[in-house]
Amino acid sequence: MDVREEFEGRVKKLESFIEDKGFGSKQLKKAKKVQRSINTVVFLGSILTAAGIAIWALNRD
């Protein structure tokens, strides 16, 4: 393991510690949860839209 990888590992540990225990950590967790929910809704909506267009195209005749 070279010095750069070790440094990056330590920085990531520090960032995750600040993320978990720092100022605004509760708000950050809430924002991540909301973003995950929004991403899920958008993904499912796009799948339903694609399926609807496919069904419409097949039954158009």
C-alpha positions in Angstrom: 0.0 0.0 0.0 1.6 3.2 -1.0 1.3 6.6 0.8 -1.4 8.0 -1.5 -3.8 5.0 -0.9 -3.2 5.2 2.9 -3.8 9.0 2.9 -7.0 8.6 0.8 -8.2 5.9 3.2 -7.6 8.1 6.2 -9.4 11.0 4.5 -12.4 8.8 3.8 -12.5 7.6 7.4 -12.4 11.2 8.6 -15.1 12.2 6.1 -17.4 9.4 7.2 -16.8 10.3 10.8 -17.8 13.9 10.2 -20.8 12.7 8.2 -22.0 10.5 11.0 -21.2 12.7 14.0 -20.8 16.3 12.6 -23.0 19.2 12.3 -26.1 18.5 10.2 -25.7 14.8 10.3 -29.3 14.2 11.0 -30.4 16.5 8.2 -28.0 14.7 5.9 -29.4 11.3 6.7 -32.9 12.6 6.1 -31.9 14.1 2.8 -30.3 10.9 1.7 -33.4 9.0 2.6 -35.6 11.4 0.7 -33.3 11.3 -2.3 -33.4 7.5 -2.3 -37.2 7.6 -2.3 -37.3 10.1 -5.1 -34.9 8.0 -7.2 -37.0 4.9 -6.6 -40.2 6.7 -7.7 -38.5 8.1 -10.8 -37.1 4.7 -11.7 -40.4 2.9 -11.3 -42.3 5.7 -13.2 -39.9 5.4 -16.1 -40.4 1.6 -16.2 -44.2 2.0 -16.1 -44.0 4.7 -18.9 -41.8 2.4 -21.1 -44.2 -0.5 -20.5 -47.2 1.6 -21.3 -45.6 2.9 -24.5 -44.7 -0.7 -25.5 -48.2 -1.9 -24.8 -49.7 1.0 -26.7 -47.5 0.4 -29.7 -48.3 -3.3 -29.8 -52.1 -2.8 -29.5 -52.3 0.2 -31.8 -53.5 -1.8 -34.8 
